[in-house]
Amino acid sequence: MSKNNIELSLFGQVLRLYCPPEHQDFLLASAKRLEERVATLKEQSGIIQLEKVLSIVALNLNYELEQEQRKNVENKNVLMSCVQQLDSSLAKFQSSELDSVIIEQENTEK
């Protein structure tokens, strides 16, 4: 097996996947968390059909992903607004600094 391939067991099935070595630990940890979420949902809901449980877990994960994406967009908008305010304040400061330099030059020329 190449160093870019990984073999993992998920729900009793062995999967051979391409995965760069630097991401393999993360993939293994993700598979473990997925199995834990499925086991928890099966226990809490009493659903024993793996396909149904996987569908519900997939919907939950997708919902969580979309929530995080919305938060990221909101955070980006807040940061962009802050950057614009800083740019505006800096421009005003530079403008007032330039005005004071011009006034000082006019006073020294007299």
RODREN-933828 format. One record per atom (N, C-alpha, C): residue in three letters; x, y negated, z; atom name; residue number from 1. Coordinates in steps of 0.001 Angstrom, whole numbers, plus 500000, padded with zeros to 6 digits. Example, Ala and Ser with C-alpha at 12.3 -4.5 7.8 and 13.67 -1.06 7.14 Angstrom:
<rs>
<Ala,<513190,505690,507800>,N,1>
<Ala,<512300,504500,507800>,CA,1>
<Ala,<513200,503300,507800>,C,1>
<Ser,<512850,502250,507080>,N,2>
<Ser,<513670,501060,507140>,CA,2>
<Ser,<512900,499970,507870>,C,2>
</rs>
This chain:
<rs>
<Met,<500839,501172,500000>,N,1>
<Met,<500000,500000,500000>,CA,1>
<Met,<500889,498759,500000>,C,1>
<Ser,<500564,497778,499180>,N,2>
<Ser,<501362,496554,499096>,CA,2>
<Ser,<501180,495730,500367>,C,2>
<Lys,<502139,494827,500624>,N,3>
<Lys,<502054,494013,501836>,CA,3>
<Lys,<500909,493009,501762>,C,3>
<Asn,<500340,492806,500573>,N,4>
<Asn,<499209,491899,500433>,CA,4>
<Asn,<497867,492613,500563>,C,4>
<Asn,<497897,493910,500799>,N,5>
<Asn,<496669,494661,500998>,CA,5>
<Asn,<496534,495004,502469>,C,5>
<Ile,<495303,495110,502899>,N,6>
<Ile,<495035,495464,504286>,CA,6>
<Ile,<493940,496514,504293>,C,6>
<Glu,<494018,497402,505231>,N,7>
<Glu,<493010,498436,505388>,CA,7>
<Glu,<492353,498230,506739>,C,7>
<Leu,<491039,498090,506733>,N,8>
<Leu,<490347,497940,507998>,CA,8>
<Leu,<489078,498765,508015>,C,8>
<Ser,<488658,499097,509201>,N,9>
<Ser,<487450,499885,509370>,CA,9>
<Ser,<486340,498955,509844>,C,9>
<Leu,<485233,498964,509110>,N,10>
<Leu,<484114,498097,509435>,CA,10>
<Leu,<482835,498911,509324>,C,10>
<Phe,<482153,499058,510426>,N,11>
<Phe,<480903,499824,510484>,CA,11>
<Phe,<481101,501255,509998>,C,11>
<Gly,<482222,501818,510374>,N,12>
<Gly,<482502,503210,510037>,CA,12>
<Gly,<483004,503437,508629>,C,12>
<Gln,<483214,502375,507888>,N,13>
<Gln,<483728,502507,506523>,CA,13>
<Gln,<485109,501877,506443>,C,13>
<Val,<485990,502517,505727>,N,14>
<Val,<487332,501989,505531>,CA,14>
<Val,<487317,501100,504294>,C,14>
<Leu,<487791,499890,504476>,N,15>
<Leu,<487863,498932,503376>,CA,15>
<Leu,<489321,498605,503106>,C,15>
<Arg,<489689,498608,501839>,N,16>
<Arg,<491026,498183,501431>,CA,16>
<Arg,<490854,496870,500684>,C,16>
<Leu,<491442,495827,501234>,N,17>
<Leu,<491236,494482,500703>,CA,17>
<Leu,<492570,493808,500411>,C,17>
<Tyr,<492556,492923,499428>,N,18>
<Tyr,<493715,492068,499185>,CA,18>
<Tyr,<493666,490956,500224>,C,18>
<Cys,<494775,490728,500886>,N,19>
<Cys,<494848,489663,501880>,CA,19>
<Cys,<496315,489305,502092>,C,19>
<Pro,<496677,488042,501879>,N,20>
<Pro,<498072,487642,502127>,CA,20>
<Pro,<498464,487964,503570>,C,20>
<Pro,<499699,488353,503797>,N,21>
<Pro,<500148,488756,505137>,CA,21>
<Pro,<499858,487720,506221>,C,21>
<Glu,<499972,486442,505882>,N,22>
<Glu,<499757,485396,506900>,CA,22>
<Glu,<498294,485265,507318>,C,22>
<His,<497382,485893,506601>,N,23>
<His,<495953,485829,506937>,CA,23>
<His,<495413,487152,507490>,C,23>
<Gln,<496225,488180,507509>,N,24>
<Gln,<495743,489507,507893>,CA,24>
<Gln,<495249,489562,509332>,C,24>
<Asp,<495946,488920,510255>,N,25>
<Asp,<495493,488928,511648>,CA,25>
<Asp,<494130,488247,511782>,C,25>
<Phe,<493939,487169,511041>,N,26>
<Phe,<492652,486464,511086>,CA,26>
<Phe,<491532,487323,510519>,C,26>
<Leu,<491824,488037,509444>,N,27>
<Leu,<490822,488910,508843>,CA,27>
<Leu,<490440,490044,509796>,C,27>
<Leu,<491428,490639,510436>,N,28>
<Leu,<491150,491703,511410>,CA,28>
<Leu,<490313,491168,512576>,C,28>
<Ala,<490649,489970,513050>,N,29>
<Ala,<489888,489368,514147>,CA,29>
<Ala,<488460,489053,513702>,C,29>
<Ser,<488297,488600,512470>,N,30>
<Ser,<486953,488315,511940>,CA,30>
<Ser,<486126,489583,511851>,C,30>
<Ala,<486739,490660,511395>,N,31>
<Ala,<486020,491935,511303>,CA,31>
<Ala,<485585,492398,512688>,C,31>
<Lys,<486448,492222,513667>,N,32>
<Lys,<486107,492616,515037>,CA,32>
<Lys,<484940,491779,515558>,C,32>
<Arg,<484992,490464,515342>,N,33>
<Arg,<483895,489594,515795>,CA,33>
<Arg,<482586,489944,515096>,C,33>
<Leu,<482666,490274,513826>,N,34>
<Leu,<481462,490658,513077>,CA,34>
<Leu,<480851,491924,513671>,C,34>
<Glu,<481678,492906,513927>,N,35>
<Glu,<481164,494135,514538>,CA,35>
<Glu,<480548,493859,515908>,C,35>
<Glu,<481161,492961,516674>,N,36>
<Glu,<480618,492606,517986>,CA,36>
<Glu,<479261,491918,517857>,C,36>
<Arg,<479149,490996,516882>,N,37>
<Arg,<477871,490296,516679>,CA,37>
<Arg,<476776,491270,516258>,C,37>
<Val,<477127,492190,515380>,N,38>
<Val,<476149,493180,514919>,CA,38>
<Val,<475717,494059,516091>,C,38>
<Ala,<476672,494508,516894>,N,39>
<Ala,<476348,495354,518048>,CA,39>
<Ala,<475460,494611,519032>,C,39>
<Thr,<475765,493347,519278>,N,40>
<Thr,<474961,492539,520205>,CA,40>
<Thr,<473540,492378,519689>,C,40>
<Leu,<473403,492066,518412>,N,41>
<Leu,<472073,491879,517842>,CA,41>
<Leu,<471281,493182,517860>,C,41>
<Lys,<471940,494288,517533>,N,42>
<Lys,<471259,495586,517566>,CA,42>
<Lys,<470742,495867,518977>,C,42>
<Glu,<471568,495580,519960>,N,43>
<Glu,<471193,495831,521349>,CA,43>
<Glu,<470045,494916,521789>,C,43>
<Gln,<470135,493637,521435>,N,44>
<Gln,<469123,492674,521867>,CA,44>
<Gln,<467790,492860,521144>,C,44>
<Ser,<467850,493208,519869>,N,45>
<Ser,<466625,493261,519069>,CA,45>
<Ser,<466007,494654,519014>,C,45>
<Gly,<466808,495651,519235>,N,46>
<Gly,<466312,497013,519121>,CA,46>
<Gly,<466244,497510,517684>,C,46>
<Ile,<466696,496682,516746>,N,47>
<Ile,<466720,497084,515331>,CA,47>
<Ile,<467877,498059,515147>,C,47>
<Ile,<467590,499190,514527>,N,48>
<Ile,<468665,500165,514346>,CA,48>
<Ile,<469120,500282,512895>,C,48>
<Gln,<468369,499706,511979>,N,49>
<Gln,<468764,499765,510567>,CA,49>
<Gln,<469877,498754,510323>,C,49>
<Leu,<471039,499268,509960>,N,50>
<Leu,<472213,498421,509782>,CA,50>
<Leu,<471980,497318,508751>,C,50>
<Glu,<471293,497628,507649>,N,51>
<Glu,<471065,496632,506605>,CA,51>
<Glu,<470274,495438,507137>,C,51>
<Lys,<469248,495709,507949>,N,52>
<Lys,<468446,494612,508515>,CA,52>
<Lys,<469272,493781,509483>,C,52>
<Val,<470029,494454,510324>,N,53>
<Val,<470866,493731,511289>,CA,53>
<Val,<471901,492886,510555>,C,53>
<Leu,<472528,493458,509536>,N,54>
<Leu,<473523,492704,508762>,CA,54>
<Leu,<472885,491497,508078>,C,54>
<Ser,<471662,491658,507581>,N,55>
<Ser,<470970,490536,506945>,CA,55>
<Ser,<470731,489409,507938>,C,55>
<Ile,<470303,489764,509139>,N,56>
<Ile,<470051,488745,510164>,CA,56>
<Ile,<471353,488071,510587>,C,56>
<Val,<472402,488861,510782>,N,57>
<Val,<473705,488287,511147>,CA,57>
<Val,<474201,487371,510032>,C,57>
<Ala,<474042,487793,508781>,N,58>
<Ala,<474470,486956,507648>,CA,58>
<Ala,<473703,485639,507629>,C,58>
<Leu,<472388,485697,507870>,N,59>
<Leu,<471595,484466,507920>,CA,59>
<Leu,<472060,483560,509059>,C,59>
<Asn,<472314,484151,510223>,N,60>
<Asn,<472800,483359,511352>,CA,60>
<Asn,<474151,482711,511043>,C,60>
<Leu,<475055,483483,510460>,N,61>
<Leu,<476371,482937,510115>,CA,61>
<Leu,<476264,481828,509078>,C,61>
<Asn,<475389,482025,508096>,N,62>
<Asn,<475200,481001,507076>,CA,62>
<Asn,<474615,479726,507687>,C,62>
<Tyr,<473664,479890,508591>,N,63>
<Tyr,<473073,478739,509273>,CA,63>
<Tyr,<474142,477983,510059>,C,63>
<Glu,<474965,478713,510819>,N,64>
<Glu,<476035,478095,511590>,CA,64>
<Glu,<477024,477362,510679>,C,64>
<Leu,<477340,477965,509543>,N,65>
<Leu,<478247,477343,508582>,CA,65>
<Leu,<477658,476034,508060>,C,65>
<Glu,<476380,476062,507700>,N,66>
<Glu,<475734,474852,507193>,CA,66>
<Glu,<475681,473754,508251>,C,66>
<Gln,<475446,474136,509498>,N,67>
<Gln,<475453,473158,510591>,CA,67>
<Gln,<476830,472505,510710>,C,67>
<Glu,<477873,473315,510641>,N,68>
<Glu,<479234,472785,510742>,CA,68>
<Glu,<479565,471891,509546>,C,68>
<Gln,<479095,472273,508374>,N,69>
<Gln,<479335,471442,507192>,CA,69>
<Gln,<478638,470094,507327>,C,69>
<Arg,<477413,470090,507869>,N,70>
<Arg,<476706,468819,508095>,CA,70>
<Arg,<477470,467959,509095>,C,70>
<Lys,<477957,468596,510170>,N,71>
<Lys,<478735,467850,511159>,CA,71>
<Lys,<479985,467250,510522>,C,71>
<Asn,<480644,468016,509655>,N,72>
<Asn,<481842,467527,508985>,CA,72>
<Asn,<481532,466322,508110>,C,72>
<Val,<480408,466376,507396>,N,73>
<Val,<480010,465243,506553>,CA,73>
<Val,<479729,464022,507427>,C,73>
<Glu,<479005,464229,508535>,N,74>
<Glu,<478711,463120,509448>,CA,74>
<Glu,<480002,462543,510019>,C,74>
<Asn,<480914,463417,510442>,N,75>
<Asn,<482201,462948,510981>,CA,75>
<Asn,<482992,462183,509931>,C,75>
<Lys,<482973,462679,508699>,N,76>
<Lys,<483686,461995,507617>,CA,76>
<Lys,<483096,460611,507401>,C,76>
<Asn,<481767,460511,507417>,N,77>
<Asn,<481121,459211,507222>,CA,77>
<Asn,<481468,458240,508342>,C,77>
<Val,<481496,458722,509582>,N,78>
<Val,<481866,457877,510715>,CA,78>
<Val,<483307,457411,510570>,C,78>
<Leu,<484192,458330,510217>,N,79>
<Leu,<485611,457968,510047>,CA,79>
<Leu,<485797,456968,508910>,C,79>
<Met,<485082,457183,507807>,N,80>
<Met,<485188,456245,506682>,CA,80>
<Met,<484699,454855,507086>,C,80>
<Ser,<483641,454791,507870>,N,81>
<Ser,<483134,453512,508363>,CA,81>
<Ser,<484169,452834,509260>,C,81>
<Cys,<484809,453602,510124>,N,82>
<Cys,<485852,453055,510998>,CA,82>
<Cys,<487033,452531,510184>,C,82>
<Val,<487428,453273,509175>,N,83>
<Val,<488537,452844,508317>,CA,83>
<Val,<488165,451542,507603>,C,83>
<Gln,<486935,451452,507121>,N,84>
<Gln,<486496,450218,506450>,CA,84>
<Gln,<486502,449040,507414>,C,84>
<Gln,<486054,449258,508649>,N,85>
<Gln,<486077,448190,509649>,CA,85>
<Gln,<487508,447771,509964>,C,85>
<Leu,<488398,448751,510078>,N,86>
<Leu,<489806,448429,510330>,CA,86>
<Leu,<490415,447657,509161>,C,86>
<Asp,<490106,448094,507949>,N,87>
<Asp,<490596,447389,506760>,CA,87>
<Asp,<490100,445953,506749>,C,87>
<Ser,<488828,445771,507064>,N,88>
<Ser,<488237,444435,507087>,CA,88>
<Ser,<488895,443568,508163>,C,88>
<Ser,<489091,444141,509347>,N,89>
<Ser,<489741,443399,510429>,CA,89>
<Ser,<491178,443047,510066>,C,89>
<Leu,<491874,443977,509449>,N,90>
<Leu,<493253,443724,509037>,CA,90>
<Leu,<493312,442637,507978>,C,90>
<Ala,<492395,442689,507037>,N,91>
<Ala,<492354,441665,505994>,CA,91>
<Ala,<492085,440289,506600>,C,91>
<Lys,<491168,440208,507562>,N,92>
<Lys,<490879,438928,508241>,CA,92>
<Lys,<492101,438443,509006>,C,92>
<Phe,<492768,439381,509690>,N,93>
<Phe,<493961,439030,510455>,CA,93>
<Phe,<495060,438516,509533>,C,93>
<Gln,<495294,439214,508424>,N,94>
<Gln,<496325,438794,507480>,CA,94>
<Gln,<495974,437449,506862>,C,94>
<Ser,<494696,437250,506600>,N,95>
<Ser,<494244,435987,506033>,CA,95>
<Ser,<494455,434850,507030>,C,95>
<Ser,<494115,435065,508290>,N,96>
<Ser,<494296,434021,509306>,CA,96>
<Ser,<495777,433770,509550>,C,96>
<Glu,<496596,434804,509462>,N,97>
<Glu,<498037,434661,509622>,CA,97>
<Glu,<498600,433829,508482>,C,97>
<Leu,<498119,434089,507273>,N,98>
<Leu,<498556,433338,506101>,CA,98>
<Leu,<498138,431885,506220>,C,98>
<Asp,<496905,431643,506696>,N,99>
<Asp,<496425,430278,506890>,CA,99>
<Asp,<497284,429539,507906>,C,99>
<Ser,<497652,430216,508998>,N,100>
<Ser,<498468,429550,510022>,CA,100>
<Ser,<499866,429269,509497>,C,100>
<Val,<500418,430151,508649>,N,101>
<Val,<501741,429907,508053>,CA,101>
<Val,<501675,428697,507133>,C,101>
<Ile,<500614,428597,506354>,N,102>
<Ile,<500459,427460,505438>,CA,102>
<Ile,<500326,426176,506236>,C,102>
<Ile,<499543,426193,507302>,N,103>
<Ile,<499367,425005,508145>,CA,103>
<Ile,<500691,424630,508783>,C,103>
<Glu,<501440,425610,509272>,N,104>
<Glu,<502747,425331,509881>,CA,104>
<Glu,<503700,424735,508859>,C,104>
<Gln,<503674,425246,507625>,N,105>
<Gln,<504549,424715,506586>,CA,105>
<Gln,<504162,423279,506262>,C,105>
<Glu,<502869,423001,506202>,N,106>
<Glu,<502420,421643,505916>,CA,106>
<Glu,<502856,420698,507020>,C,106>
<Asn,<502785,421153,508281>,N,107>
<Asn,<503182,420300,509417>,CA,107>
<Asn,<504676,420053,509420>,C,107>
<Thr,<505492,421025,509028>,N,108>
<Thr,<506930,420846,509039>,CA,108>
<Thr,<507393,420011,507853>,C,108>
<Glu,<506609,419991,506783>,N,109>
<Glu,<506981,419216,505605>,CA,109>
<Glu,<506724,417726,505817>,C,109>
<Lys,<505884,417353,506755>,N,110>
<Lys,<505528,415936,506973>,CA,110>
<Lys,<506568,415213,507718>,C,110>
</rs>
